[in-house]
Amino acid sequence: MQRRKVRSVQHAALSALRIRTLAAAAGLLAATLTVPSATPAQAAGFVDPDTPVGVRPNGGSSHATLVFSDEFYGTSLDSSKWSSVDSKRRDGEYFDSWWKPSNVKVNPNPNSINGGNLWISLSKLSDTEYATGEIEGRGKFEFTYGTVEWRAQMPPNNDLFGALWMMPPGGVNGVDGTARDGGEYDVIESTSASDSYGNTIHYDGYGADHKASSVSVNSPGLHSGYHTYTVEWRPDRIIYRYDSTIVRDITDPKLISQVPMFPVISSESAEWAAGSIYDAPLDYRSNMYVDYIRVWQ
């Protein structure tokens, strides 16, 4: 702050000016603290230094300040931003699925094919067990309202599908007939062999009270190369975009979460996805690739 030189000002008047200035600053600070923000990431400076300066979401957004990003350079996953899950995902009739940290890698060379990217691979644990991977920001990066954009290449449809999603830290166990107290927001699940993907909101738990709102998104070129998947989350509206085109626009208040969420990136195997896992090559051809994730508020 730059001070001005003041001539012929009485001491009392100067003191009053200082008091008013301090009060205004305190009011500004209080207003800032009440704005929904990334917690604790914004204060910690979770913007990747390799993210281009001034970059904006593909297709535009009402959110202008970049608060989180990962370009997936380096030699390993950034553990200050992500946890890699190690757990059994599901039992199937023909095979069982796992998420393993060993299936999550970062290619450090941005000049190589799919370099500077997150790689989530497929591996075979036994004749009836397969593993892929998942990373999540749970407990590390959670935010309320903002625009999230992923640039990713989905895995092939050999009982495999890529998923980009958001979850509340407290789960979706509350039952009130809405997602306002937290929902699972599946921005994309690429389970179809056609150029379409599922966009779904799960809420009111996963049991007898479970509810879902789902649409099938037309997505030209889905299985050929990289695409951007964007969700603009406001208090009264959620806008989804595929390669800058709006593909879903939600204004129903009961479907709009009002609680913090964290981002998730996963590749999964499931018998109800298109294709057969027994046809999947156990090499780079079965990988899911993510170029970046960025969050604005």
NORMOPE-V283805 format. One record per pair of residues at least 12 apart in sequence whose ideal C-beta (glycine too) atoms are under 6 Angstrom apart, sorted by sequence separation. I is the first residue (numbers start at 1). GAP is how many residues later the second one is. If there is no record, write none. Layout:
I/GAP ; I/GAP
//
This chain:
87/12 ; 106/12 ; 107/12 ; 170/12 ; 172/12 ; 200/12 ; 201/12 ; 238/12 ; 120/13 ; 85/14 ; 105/14 ; 150/14 ; 168/14 ; 186/14 ; 200/14 ; 237/14 ; 86/15 ; 228/15 ; 104/16 ; 185/16 ; 199/16 ; 227/16 ; 84/17 ; 167/17 ; 51/18 ; 103/18 ; 183/18 ; 184/18 ; 199/18 ; 238/18 ; 47/19 ; 166/19 ; 51/20 ; 84/20 ; 103/20 ; 165/20 ; 183/20 ; 196/20 ; 197/20 ; 48/21 ; 50/21 ; 165/21 ; 267/21 ; 46/22 ; 47/22 ; 48/22 ; 165/22 ; 179/22 ; 196/22 ; 197/22 ; 48/23 ; 50/23 ; 164/23 ; 196/23 ; 219/23 ; 164/24 ; 179/24 ; 195/24 ; 42/25 ; 195/25 ; 265/25 ; 163/26 ; 41/27 ; 142/27 ; 195/27 ; 103/28 ; 161/28 ; 162/28 ; 38/29 ; 77/29 ; 103/29 ; 104/29 ; 161/29 ; 175/29 ; 76/30 ; 103/30 ; 161/30 ; 175/30 ; 217/30 ; 100/31 ; 104/31 ; 172/31 ; 74/32 ; 173/32 ; 75/33 ; 95/33 ; 96/33 ; 97/33 ; 98/33 ; 172/33 ; 215/33 ; 72/34 ; 74/34 ; 99/34 ; 175/34 ; 95/35 ; 99/35 ; 154/36 ; 157/36 ; 188/41 ; 187/42 ; 213/42 ; 73/43 ; 187/44 ; 72/45 ; 72/46 ; 85/49 ; 199/49 ; 84/51 ; 82/53 ; 83/53 ; 201/54 ; 81/59 ; 81/60 ; 164/65 ; 226/65 ; 68/73 ; 153/73 ; 183/74 ; 151/75 ; 182/75 ; 178/76 ; 179/76 ; 151/77 ; 182/77 ; 179/78 ; 180/78 ; 149/79 ; 150/79 ; 149/81 ; 193/81 ; 191/82 ; 192/82 ; 63/83 ; 148/83 ; 63/84 ; 147/85 ; 61/86 ; 145/88 ; 145/89 ; 57/90 ; 168/91 ; 57/92 ; 168/93 ; 166/95 ; 166/97 ; 167/97 ; 165/99 ; 41/100 ; 39/103 ; 163/103 ; 38/105 ; 162/105 ; 161/107 ; 36/108 ; 36/109 ; 160/109 ; 159/110 ; 155/112 ; 161/112 ; 159/114 ; 144/116 ; 159/116 ; 157/117 ; 158/117 ; 159/117 ; 142/118 ; 157/118 ; 158/118 ; 159/118 ; 158/119 ; 142/120 ; 141/121 ; 158/121 ; 158/122 ; 138/124 ; 137/125 ; 137/126 ; 162/126 ; 136/128 ; 135/130 ; 155/131 ; 134/132 ; 155/133 ; 132/135 ; 132/136 ; 153/136 ; 132/137 ; 152/138 ; 130/139 ; 151/140 ; 151/141 ; 150/143 ; 149/145 ; 120/147 ; 130/147 ; 148/147 ; 146/149 ; 147/149 ; 146/150 ; 146/151 ; 122/158 ; 124/158 ; 122/164 ; 121/166 ; 119/168 ; 120/168 ; 58/170 ; 61/171 ; 58/172 ; 97/172 ; 117/172 ; 118/172 ; 57/173 ; 117/174 ; 114/175 ; 94/177 ; 92/179 ; 59/182 ; 59/185 ; 58/186 ; 71/221 ; 70/223 ; 69/225 ; 68/227 ; 67/228 ; 66/230 ; 67/230 ; 65/231 ; 65/232 ; 63/233 ; 63/234
//
